[in-house]
Amino acid sequence: MVEGEKGMKVNRKITVVVCALAAAVGAYFLISHLMMTDEARIKQVIYQGKAAVERKDIEGVLALVSRDYQDDLGLNKVAIMMLFQRAFREFDAIDIAVMELRIEIDEKQQAHALLDTWATVRAQDKARYLVGTPEKPCRVVFTLVKEGGLWRVIKATGVNPEGIEL
């Protein structure tokens, strides 16, 4: 056997092992995704939204909002974008606490995520509560619908941030 042939056999074995591992990991994530319940997916949307707001990631927030968003305050998706852009500019940090998240899915395939929450913001080294407090959390209800197989927020109620004009 020529020395180069031995190295090629080892490289082929390594390639086969790496491909097998990649296929196994991919299969695991595919099966996990397919086995995930709607309730788990909705909770994931809520926590992804929380994380996106805390990172001040406008694209991350908007990816979770339906193009048909319309709430009782008259806000649509464009208004939500403008509201978050303003908040992200105004505040140095945003922290959100989520308590008692409960998911309900009705017969019309609309979901309602009910949670008690509060948010603190910091600007110029001053911190304050923006929504609710630990002693008196704000009850928020997000209504979600499936769009293209993904749950997205179509309405939010109960959020009345202090000090931000809507």
PyMOL commands that set and color helices and strands:
alter all, ss='L'
color gray80, all
select helices_A, chain A and resi 3-35+38-55+58-62+77-90
alter helices_A, ss='H'
color red, helices_A
select strands_A, chain A and resi 93-105+111-123+126-131+138-147+150-157
alter strands_A, ss='S'
color yellow, strands_A
deselect
rebuild
show_as cartoon
